[in-house]
Amino acid sequence: MNIISQFWETIKDLAMDSGIVGFINGEWRNLIMVAVSCALIYLAIGKQFEPMLLLPIAFGMLLANLPFAGLTTVPQTELIPIAQASAADIAKYGTIIAQDGLEYVQVEHAGGLLYYLYLGVKLGIYPPLIFLGIGAMTDFGPLLSNPSSFLLGAAAQLGIFVAFILAMVCGLDPGLAGSIAIIGGADGPTAIYVTSKLAPEYLGSIAVAAYSYMALIPFIQPIFMKALTTQKERTVVMKPGRVVTKMEKILFPIIVTIIVSLLLPSAATLVGMLMLGNLFRESGVVSRISNTAQNELMNIITIFLGVTVGATAKGDVFLTPTTLLIIGLGLVAFCFGTIGGILLGKLMYVVTKGKVNPLIGSAGVSAVPMAARVSQKVGQEYNPGNFLLMHAMGPNVAGVIGSAVAAGILISILG
């Protein structure tokens, strides 16, 4: 009878420790987040919406919302009175401390896997390393060939400042307002970096919003591109830019790093790593390092960043009115970023007497190279012989620099 009783007690203990009991005992928000994560996994695989980051983010969200899994557990220190400690505890931990005249065994409880991996986000390590990889993959030639592209990249940051003002009007904390605003730059790593500094508790919400809108660029941007330009403007064929020398490409990352770091030190981390990666690429003497930054390092950091950011989207934080406001204001930020670039493109069309196609202005957001491809696609709808891709890459890579600088401004003011 004793054996049967022990057996049922063991079964009962196992049942009480199961995640199912966690859902039954009121973790309904977590259950909803599990469903949301499954929906995002479907979008990443079935619809291929930014799968490189959306898939690990969605799975990290799934892991964090499974009750009792312990993957995000914070490490803890427990003091056990030495009189109550077993010989096994004393032998295992071995650290005995005196406090208030009594002796205790200091027991260290390790944290969960995702807690330790998340330190790379919390300490601001992963996003700059992503920028290193982006720099190694980026050709700034189109930007150097047409320096006016800098203006289009700057104009596309309009969404950041519009969203920031609206968020402040809505009564949000300035740090959270800045984190929401950076979504307008259409740069996921930058959004994560700024949020980790200014509003880390909303990291999951900001990241999901930022990458969702990046994935929807082919659907959102053409609406504004067609609404704000005329058919005549959309059919403009731009002349090829000048050939950029290797020396220019080597000097560019060095000069940009010096200027940005002197004027805005808080942007030095992101811009510096971006330009270091680009210098690896353009120097031609460290091909192994350049290839590692573009491939192995980029892929590893992408996995760690995606999974740990997704793990911050727990039900009790994510399913709140504030999250819905974040998603709404993030859309405003993204839309106004696109509008800002297009409107300046129209102005340049007028100033140059029809030599600039305003469609390339929409590429001023820093989603490389997706935004540039959208400019190319829309342009060819109205003129099949028009090739805008390389012209659009100028403002596109300028947008990467612009969003990093905007991030530095926000951190400098609000941090």
SENUNU-713811 format. One record per residue: x, z, y of N, C-alpha, C, CB in turn; residue in three letters. Coordinates in steps of 0.1 Angstrom, whole numbers, plus 2048, in hexadecimal, padded with zeros to 3 digits. Glycine has a CB too. Example, Ala and Ser with C-alpha at 12.3 -4.5 7.8 and 13.67 -1.06 7.14 Angstrom:
88484E7C787B84E7D388484E7DF87185A7D3ala8808477EA8898477F588184F80088D8397FAser
END
This chain:
8088007F480080080080980080D7F780C800met81480780C81D8088178237FA81A829811813asn8267F281082C7E58128217DC8198307DF804ile8157DD81480A7D481A8087D88297FD7D6812ile8087E582B8077EA8398127E58428067FA839ser81E7E683D82A7E18458297D28478377E583Egln8247CB83D8237BD83E8197B984981E7B7831phe80D7C084A8037BD8548087C18627F67C4851trp8107CC8628167D086F8207C687481D7DE86Eglu8277C086B8317B686F82A7A987483A7B2863thr81F7A686D81779A87181179D87F80C797867ile80C7A98818067AC88E8107AC8998007BB88Dlys81C7B18968277B18A182B7A28A48337B889Casp82B79A89A82F78C89D8247858A583178488Fleu8187888A280C7828A980C7878B87FF7868A3ala80F7948BA80F7998C881B7948D080F7A88C7met8257908C983178A8D083077B8D283E78D8C9asp8257758CD8247668CE81F7628DC81A7618C4ser8237568E081E7518ED81074F8EE8257448F0gly80974D8E37FA74C8E37F37588E97F57498D5ile7F97648E57F37708EB7F67718FA7FA77D8E4val80176B8FE80476B90C7FA76391481276590Fgly7F675790F7EB74F9157DE7579157EA74290Ephe7DB75D90A7CE7649097CD7709127CC7698FAile7D97779157D978391D7DA77F92C7E578B919asn7D67749307D577193E7DF7679447D677E945gly7E776193C7F17589417EB74A9427FE757939glu7DF7499487D873C9497DF7329527CA73F94Dtrp7E573795C7ED72E9657F872795D7F2736971arg7FE72F95580972994D80471E944810733945asn7F872093E7F17169367EF70993D7E471C92Fleu7EA70B94A7E76FF9527F46F89557E070395File7FF6FF95880C6F995B8126F294E81670495Fmet80F6F79428136F093680C6E293680F6F8929val7FF6E29397F86D593A7FD6CC9447E96D893Cala8016D29508076CA95B8146C49568096D2968val81C6CC9508296C794B8276BC9418316D2945ser81E6BD93881B6B292F8176A59368106B7924cys80F6A794080B69B94881769494F80069F953ala82069C95482C69795A8356909508346A2961leu83669694483D69093983868293683D69892Dile82A68193682467493382766A93E814676933tyr82766F94B82A66695683966195582866C964leu84266A95185066695085265C94585867394Eala84C65E93984E65692E84564A92E84D65E921ile83864D92F82E64292E82E63893A82164892Dgly83063E94782F63695383D63495982663C95Dlys84763B95485563995885663D96785A62B956gln84F64896C85064C97985D65597A84465497Ephe86865098087465898287766097587366198Eglu87865996A87A66195D88766995C879658952pro89266496389E66B96289E67A9678A966496Amet89567C97189468A97588669097289668B984leu87C68897286E68D97086D693962864682972leu87468C95887369194A87969F948879687941leu8866A194C88B6AE94B8846B995489A6AE94Fpro87F6B59608776BE96886B6C29618746B8976ile8646B995B8576BC95485A6C59488506AF950ala8646C29408676CA93586C6D89388716C392Cphe8736D99438776E694886B6EE94C8816E5954gly8616E89538546EE95684D6F394A84B6E495Emet84D6EB93F8476EF93284D6FB92D8486E3928leu85B6FB92C86270792785F71492E871704926leu85F71393C85E71F94485072594386171B952ala84671D93F83872293F83372593182F717945asn83C72592783972A91A83B73991984172390Fleu83074191783275091883C75590E824756915pro84375F91284D76790A85975E90584576C8FEphe85A75290986574A90587374F90A86473B909ala87275691687E75D91B889754920884765910gly88674792289173E92789574093588C72F925leu88C74693D88F74994B89175794E884743954thr89375F94489476E9458A077194D895775937thr89F77B9578AA77F95F8B278A9578A578596Cval8BF7899578C77949508C57A19568D6790950pro8C57AC94E8C27B99528CC7C394C8B47BD94Fgln8CE7CE9548D77D994F8CE7E594C8E27DC959thr8CF7EB9408C77F793D8D18029398BE7F3930glu8CD80E93E8D581A93B8CD8239318D8822948leu8D48259268CD82D91B8D583A91A8CE82590Dile8CE84591B8D585291A8DD85290D8CB85E91Apro8E985790D8F18569028EC85E8F68FF85C905ile8E38688F98DD8708EE8D38688E78D687D8F4ala8CD85E8EE8C38558E78C88488E18B88528F1gln8D58458E58DB8398E08DF83A8D28E78358E9ala8DE8308CA8E28308BD8F182C8BC8DA8258B4ser8F782F8B190582C8AF90881D8B090A8328A1ala8FE8158AC8FF8078AD8FF8028BB8F38008A5ala8F78098C48F78058D29048088D98EC80D8DAasp90A8148D59168198DB92280F8D79198278D7ile92180C8CA92C8038C492B7F58CA92B8028B5ala91E7F08CC91C7E28D191F7E18E090D7DE8CFlys91B7EA8E891C7E88F79287F08FC9107ED8FEtyr92B7FC8F79378038F993A8089079427FA8F6gly93180491193380991F92B81592192E7FD929thr93282092392B82D92692E83193493083891Cile92483493C92683894A91F84594C92082D953ile92484C95691F85995A91685896792A86495Cala90B85E96690285D9728F986A9738F9851972gln8FA87197E8F287D9808F68889758E387A980asp90288897290789296890388E95990189F96Bgly8FD8839578FA87F9499028729468EB87D948leu90387093990A86493490085A92E915868929glu90284E9318F984392D9018389278F183E939tyr8FB83191E9008249188FB8199218FD823909val9038119268FF80692F8FC7F992690980293Agln8F07F69258EC7EA91C8E97DE9258DF7EE914val8F07D39228EE7C792A8E47BD9228FB7C092Dglu8D97BA9288D07B09228D27A39288C17B5923his8D67999208D978C9258CD78592A8E078391Aala8CF77C9348C47749398C17689308C776F947gly8B77609348B375492C8BC7499308A575192Egly8BC73E9288C573392A8C272C9388C372891Fleu8B672A93B8B37239478B672C9548A4720948leu8B67399528BB74195D8C973E9618B9751959tyr8D273D9578E073A95A8E272C95F8E873D94Dtyr8DB7239598DC71595E8D771396C8D470B955leu8CD71B9708C771B97D8D171F9888BA72397Etyr8DB7279848E472B98E8EB71F9958EF734987leu8EC71498E8F17089948E97039A08F36FD98Agly8DC70699F8D37029AA8D370D9B58C47009A5val8D27199B08D27259BA8DE7259C28D07329B2lys8EA7229BC8F67239C38FA7169CA9027279BAleu8F170C9CA8F36FF9D18FE6F79CB8F67029DFgly8FF6F79BD90A6EF9B69056E19B290F6F79AAile8F96E19AC8F46D49A68F26C99B08E86D799Etyr8EA6CB9BA8E76C09C48F36B99CA8DE6C59CFpro8FE6C19CE90A6BA9D39106B29C89136C49D9pro9106B69BC9166AE9B190E6A29AE9176B79A4leu9016A39B08F96979AF8FD68D9BA8E969A9B0ile8FF6929C69046899D19116839CE9046929DEphe91A68A9C79276859C39246789BB92F68F9BCleu91B6799B191866E9A99116629B090F67299Dgly9086669B990265C9C290C6549CA8F76629CBile91565C9D09206559D892864B9D09296609DEgly92B64F9C39336479BB92B63A9B793864E9AEala91E63A9B791662F9B39126269BF90A6339ACmet91562B9CC90F6259D891A61B9DE90B62F9E2thr91560F9E191D6069E99186069F891C5F79E3asp92060BA0191D60CA0F91F5FFA16924617A16phe9235F4A0F9265E7A1591B5E2A1D9295DEA0Agly90E5E2A189035DCA209015E4A2D8F65DDA18pro9045F1A2D9035F9A3990E5F6A43903608A36leu91A5F4A3E9255F1A479245E2A4C9325F2A3Fleu91E5DAA4491C5CCA489125CBA549175C4A3Cser9085D4A548FE5D4A5E8FC5E3A638F15CEA59asn9055E7A6C9045F5A718F75FAA7790F5F8A7Bpro8EF5F0A7B8E25F4A818D95FAA778DB5E8A87ser8DD5F8A6A8D55FFA5F8D560EA608DB5FBA51ser8DF613A678E0622A698D3626A718EC626A71phe8CF61EA7A8C3622A828B7622A7A8C1618A8Eleu8B5619A708AA619A688AA625A5E8A960CA5Fleu8B6628A598B6634A518B3641A598C4635A4Bgly8B7641A658B464DA6E8A564DA718BC64DA7Bala89F642A74891641A77888646A6B88D633A7Bala88C643A5F885647A53885656A5188A640A47ala88D65DA5988C66CA58881672A6089A672A5Cgln879669A6786E66EA6F865677A67866662A75leu862673A5B85967BA5285D68AA51858675A45gly86A68CA5186F69AA5086B6A2A5B87F69AA4File86C69DA678696A5A7385A6A6A7586F69FA7Fphe85269BA7284369CA7383E6A6A6A83D68EA70val8436A6A5D83E6B0A538426BEA578436ACA45ala84E6C0A5C8526CDA608496D3A6B8606CDA66phe8456CBA7583C6CFA8082F6D3A7A83B6C4A8Bile8296CAA7181C6CDA6B81C6D9A638186C1A63leu8276DBA5C8286E8A538286F4A5C8356E7A4Aala82F6F3A678306FFA70822701A7683A6FDA7Bmet81B6F6A7A80D6F8A7F8046FEA758086EAA83val8066FBA687FE701A5D802710A5B8006F9A50cys80C715A6280F723A61819727A5580372BA5Fgly82071DA5082971FA45836725A4B82C712A3Dleu83D72CA4284A732A45854726A4985073AA39asp85C728A5386571DA5786E718A4C86E722A63pro873721A4387B71CA38873713A2F880728A30gly867717A2C85E70EA2385B701A2A852716A1Fleu858702A378556F6A3F8616ECA3F8526FAA4Eala86D6F1A408796E8A3F87A6E2A318856F0A43gly8776EAA278786E5A1986E6DAA168766F1A0Fser8626DCA1B8576D2A1A85B6C5A2184A6D7A1File8606C7A2D8646BCA3686E6B3A308696C1A43ala8786B8A298836B0A2387D6A6A1888D6B9A1Dile8716A9A1386C69FA0A86A691A1085D6A4A05ile869691A1E868684A2587467CA23865687A33gly880681A2088C67AA1E88C672A11898682A1Fgly882675A0888166F9FB88E6709F387E6609FCala89467C9F38A167E9ED89F68C9E58AD67F9F7asp89D68B9D889B6969D08A56A19D08996929C2gly8B269D9CE8BD6A79CE8BE6AE9DC8CA6A19CBpro8BC6A79E78BC6AD9F48B16B79F68BC6A29FFthr8A56B39F18996BC9F289C6C99EA88D6B59ECala8A26C89DE8A56D39D68B06DC9DD8AA6CF9C8ile8BA6D69E38C56DD9E98BF6E59F58D06D49EEtyr8B76DF9FE8B16E6A098A86F1A058AA6DCA12val8A06EE9FB8966F99F789D7049F088C6F39EDthr8A87029E98AF70D9E38B57169ED8BA7089DAser8B87119F98BD719A048B2720A0D8C6710A0Dlys8A7719A0F89D71DA18890723A12899712A21leu88C71EA06880724A008817229F187371CA05ala88A7299EA88C7279DC88072A9D38987309D8pro8777339D886B7369CF86272A9CE8647429D5glu8637209D785B7149D68637089D18557119E4tyr86E70A9CA8766FF9C686F6F69BC8837059BFleu8676FB9B38606F39A98566EA9B08596FB99Fgly84E6EF9B98446E89C084A6DD9C983C6F19C9ser8556E09D085C6D69D98626CB9D08676DD9E1ile8686CF9C586F6C49BD8656BB9B68776CB9B2ala85A6C19B18506B89AB8496AF9B58446C19A4val8476B49C18416AB9CC84B6A09D083D6B49D8ala8586A49D286269A9D686368F9CC86F6A19D8ala8656939BF8676889B585B6809B286D68E9A8tyr84F6879B484367F9B18416749BC8366899B2ser8446779C884366D9D384E6639D28436749E1tyr8596679CD86465D9CB8606539C08716649C7met8596589B685464F9AB8496469B085065899Fala84264A9BA8366429BF83A6399CA82B64C9C3leu8476389CD84B62F9D88466219D685B62E9D8ile84661B9CA84160D9C983260C9CC8446089BBpro82B6179CC81C6179CE81961B9DD8156209C4phe8216249E281D62A9EF8236219FB8236389F1ile83061D9FA836616A05830608A08844614A02gln82C6009FE8265F3A0281A5F4A0A8235EB9F5pro8125FFA09806601A1180A601A207FF60EA0Dile814608A24818609A328205FDA36821616A34phe8275F7A2D82F5EBA308265E0A348385E7A24met81B5DEA2D8125D3A308095D7A3C8095D0A24lys8065E3A3E7FD5E7A488035E7A567F75F6A46ala8105E9A568175EAA6381F5DEA678215F6A63leu81F5D4A5F8275C7A6281D5BBA618335C5A59thr8215B1A698195A4A6881F59BA5D81959DA76thr817591A5981C588A4F828581A5481157EA4Bgln82957DA61834577A6784157FA65832573A75lys83F58CA6884B595A67850597A598475A3A6Dglu846597A4F84A599A4185158DA3B83E59CA39arg850581A42856575A3C864572A4284D569A3Ethr86857BA4B875579A52881578A48878583A5Cval88956EA4889556DA408A1571A4889755EA3Aval8A857CA438B3581A4A8C057AA468B4590A48met8C9578A4F8D6572A4C8DF57CA448DD56DA59lys8E7576A3B8F157FA348FA587A3D8F9577A2Apro8FD593A3A90659BA42915597A409055AAA3Fgly91D59CA4892C598A4793259FA3B93359CA54arg93D59AA379445A0A2B94C5ACA3094E595A25val94A5B7A299515C4A2D95E5C5A259475D0A29val9685C9A2C9755CAA269775D7A1D9815C9A30thr9805D7A149835E2A0C9875EEA1598D5DFA01lys98F5EBA1F9945F6A289895FDA2F99E5F0A32met97F5F5A339735FBA3A96C604A3096A5F0A3Fglu96A600A24963608A1A96B615A17961600A0Dlys978614A17980620A1497F62AA2098E61DA11ile980625A2C98062DA38973633A3B985625A44leu96862CA3795A631A3B95763FA36950627A35phe959642A29956650A2495F65AA2A957651A15pro96B657A2E974661A3496F664A4298265CA34ile96C659A4A96865BA5895A662A5896764DA5File95165EA50944665A50945674A4D93A65EA46val94D677A4394F685A3F95468DA4B958686A33thr95E688A5296468FA5D95A691A68971688A62ile953686A6C94A687A7793E690A74944679A7Bile93868FA6992C697A659306A5A64926692A58val93C6A8A5E9406B6A5B9436BDA6994C6B6A52ser9496B5A7294C6BBA7F9406BEA879566B2A87leu9366B4A8792A6B6A8F9206BFA899246A8A91leu91F6BFA7B9156C6A7491B6CCA679086BEA71leu9226D7A689296DDA5C91F6E0A519306EAA60pro9136E3A5390A6E6A489066DAA408FD6ECA4Eser9096CEA459066C2A3D9136BDA359026B7A46ala91E6C5A3792B6C0A3192A6C0A229366C9A36ala9236C9A1C9236CAA0D91D6BDA0791B6D6A09thr9116BAA0C90A6AEA069116A1A0A8FC6ADA0Aleu91469FA1791A693A1C928692A1691A693A2Bval93069DA1693D69DA1193E698A029446AAA12gly93569E9FA93569A9EC93068B9EA92C6A39E4met9276879F29226799F292E6709F59176779FCleu9356739FF94066AA0394C66B9FA94466EA12met94E6779F49596789EA95666F9DE95B6879E5leu94A66F9D99476669CF9486579D29386689CAgly9456549DF9466469E39556429E593F6449F1asn95D64C9E996C6499EA9726479DC9736559F1leu96D64E9D297164C9C596F63D9C196A6559BBphe9636389C595E62B9C19676209C89506299C4arg9686229D696E6179DE97D6179DD9696199ECglu9836239DA9926239DA99861A9CF9976319D8ser9916199C49966109B99A16169B199A6039BFgly9A56229B49B16289AD9AD6339A39BB62D9B7val9A06379A399C64299B98F63E99399964F9A3val99063398C98462D98697F63697B98862097Fser98763E97498264796A97A65297098E64D962arg97F65897C97766298396A65D98898066898Eile96B65198E95F64A99395564898996363D99Aser95964397D95064197294A64E96D957639967asn95265896C94D66596894266A97195866F966thr94566997E93B66E98892E66698794166D997ala92F65998592365198491B653977927642985gln92265696D91B65796091A66595A92264E956asn92566A95392467694C920682955932679946glu92868496092568F96991668E96E92F690974leu9136829739056809798FB68496E90467297Emet8FC67F9628F26819588F16909548F667994Basn8FC6979538FC6A594F8F56AD95A90B6AA94Dile8F96AB9678F46B39718E56B09738FB6B097File8E16A39718D369F9718CA6A79678D169096Fthr8D06A995B8C96B19518C76BF9568D06B0943ile8D26C595A8D26D495E8C96D696A8E06D8961phe8CA6CD9748C26CE9808B36CC97D8C76C498Aleu8B06C29758A26BF97289B6CB96B8A06B396Bgly8A26CF96089C6DA95789A6E795F8A46DC94Bval8A46EB9668A46F896D89A6F79798B26FC972thr89A6EC9808906EB98B8826EC9868926DE993val87F6E597B8726E597586E6F39708726DB969gly8786FA96C87670896787171297288270E960ala87370E97F86F71698A86071598C877713996thr85A70A98684B70798984370F97F8486F8988ala84371C98183A72597982C72697E840733978lys82372997681572897A81173198580C72C96Egly81773D98681374799181874299E81875598Dasp82373A99E8287359AB8237279AE8377349AAval82171F9A481E7119A680F70F9AA82170899Aphe8067169A37F87149A47F271D9B07F0717997leu7F671A9BC7F27219C87ED7179D27FD72A9CDthr7E571B9DC7E27129E77EE70D9EF7D971A9F1pro7F97159EF8057119F680B7049F080F71C9F6thr80A7049E28106F89DB8086EC9DF80F6FB9CCthr7FB6ED9DF7F36E19E37F66DD9F17E36E59E2leu7F96E69FA7FD6E3A0880A6DCA087FD6EFA11leu8136E19FF8216DB9FE81F6CC9FA8296E29F4ile8176CA9F08156BC9EB80F6B39F680C6BC9DEile8066B89FD7FF6B0A088096ADA137F36B8A0Dgly8106B8A1881A6B5A238256ADA1E81F6C3A28leu8296AEA118346A5A0C830697A0D8376A99FEgly823694A0A81F686A0B81F681A19810685A05leu81B68AA2381C687A3182A684A35816692A3Aval83468CA3084268AA3384767DA2E84A695A2Eala843679A2284866DA1C842661A2384466DA0Dphe835661A2682F656A2D834654A3B820659A2Dcys83765EA4283C65DA5084B658A4F83B66AA58phe85265CA4585F656A4385F647A4286665DA37gly856642A3A854634A3885062DA4584A631A2Dthr846634A4C84162EA5984C62DA63835637A5Eile854638A6485F638A6E86962DA6C866645A6Dgly86C62AA6087661FA5D870611A6187A61FA4Fgly863610A5D85C603A6085B600A6F84F602A59ile85760BA76854609A84861605A8C84E616A8Aleu86D60CA88879608A8E87D5FAA8A884612A8Aleu87A5F6A7D87D5E9A798755DEA818795E7A6Agly8695E2A858615D9A8E8675D8A9C8525DEA8Flys86C5E3AA18735E3AAE87F5DAAAD8765F1AB2leu8875DBAA28935D3AA188F5C4A9F89B5D8A94met8845C1A9987F5B4A9887D5AEAA68725B3A90tyr8775B6AAF8745B1ABC8825AFAC486B5BBAC4val88A5BAAC38975B9ACB8A05AEAC789E5C7AC9val8A05ABABA8A95A0AB58A2593AB58AE5A4AA6thr896592ABA88E586ABB88B580AAD89557CAC4lys887589AA4883584A9788D583A8C87C577A98gly899589A8E8A4588A848A4593A7A8B1588A8Blys89C59EA7C89B5A9A7388D5A9A6D89F5B6A7Bval88D5AAA608805ACA5987D5BBA588815A6A4Aasn8725BFA5F86E5CDA5F86C5D4A528615CFA67pro86A5CCA478685D2A3A8745DAA358655C7A30leu8805D7A3A88C5DEA3588C5ECA3B8995D7A39ile8845EFA468835FCA4C87E606A4287B5FCA58gly875602A3986F60CA30879611A26863605A28ser88460AA2488F60EA1B898619A21898602A17ala89461DA2E89C627A3489B635A2D898628A42gly891637A25890643A1D89B642A13882645A17val8A064DA0E8AC64DA068AA64B9F78B4659A09ser89F6469F389D6449E48A46379E088E6439E1ala8B16399DD8BA62D9D98B962A9CA8C86309DEval8B761D9C68B56129CF8A660D9CF8BE6069CApro89D6179CA88F6139C888960E9D588861F9C3met88B6159E08856119ED8896039F188861B9F8ala8966009EF89B5F39F28955E89EA8AB5F29F1ala8925EB9DD88C5E29D487D5DF9D888C5E79C6arg8775E99DE8695E79E28695DE9EE8635F59E6val8735DF9F78745D6A038755C89FE87F5DAA0Cser87E5C69F48805B99EE8745B39E888B5BA9E4gln86D5BB9E18605B79DA8555B39E385B5C29D0lys8535BB9ED8485B89F784C5AB9FF8465C4A01val8595AAA0385E59FA0A85B592A0386C5A0A0Egly85E5929F685D5869ED84E5839EB8645889E0gln84558C9EC8375899EB83257F9F682E5969ECglu839580A01835577A0D83E56BA0F83457FA19tyr84A56DA09854562A0A85D5629FE85D563A17asn85955B9F386055C9E686F5599E785A5529DDpro8735529F288154F9F38895599FB8835419FAgly8825649FF88956EA0788F5789FE87E575A10asn89C57CA028A35869FA8A8591A048AF57F9F3phe8A059CA038A25A7A0D8AA5B3A078955ACA12leu8AD5B29FA8B35BE9F38BF5C39F98B55BA9E4leu8C95BA9FC8D65BFA018D45C4A108E05B4A01met8CB5BDA178C85C2A258C15D0A258BF5B8A2Chis8B85D2A1B8B15DFA1A8BA5EAA158A55DDA10ala8C55E6A0D8CE5F0A088D65F7A148D85EA9FFmet8D75F0A1F8DE5F7A2B8D6603A308DF5EDA36gly8CA602A348C260EA388C0617A2C8B5609A3Epro8C0612A208BD61BA148C9625A138BC613A07asn8D5620A138E062AA128E2632A1F8ED622A0Eval8DE62CA2A8DF634A368D563FA368DB62BA43ala8CA63DA2E8C0648A2D8C6653A248B4643A26gly8CF651A1B8D565BA138DD664A1C8DE655A08val8E565EA258ED665A2F8E366DA388F665CA37ile8D9666A3D8D066CA468C9678A418C5662A4Bgly8C4677A348BD683A2E8C768FA2D8B767FA21ser8D468CA298DE697A288E069DA358EB691A22ala8E1695A408E369BA4D8D76A3A528E668FA58val8CB69EA4F8BE6A5A528BE6B2A4B8B269DA4Fala8C36B2A3E8C36BEA378CC6C9A3D8C76BCA28ala8D86C4A428E16CCA498DB6D2A558EE6C5A4Cgly8D46CAA5D8CD6CFA698C36DAA668C66C4A71ile8BB6D8A5B8B16E2A588B76EFA538A86DCA4Dleu8C26EEA4B8C96FAA468CF701A518D36F6A3Bile8D56FAA5A8DC700A668D3707A6F8E46F5A6Eser8C7702A718BD708A7A8B5713A738B36FEA7File8B1711A668A871AA608AF723A5689E712A59leu8BB720A528C2728A478C6736A4B8CE720A42gly
END
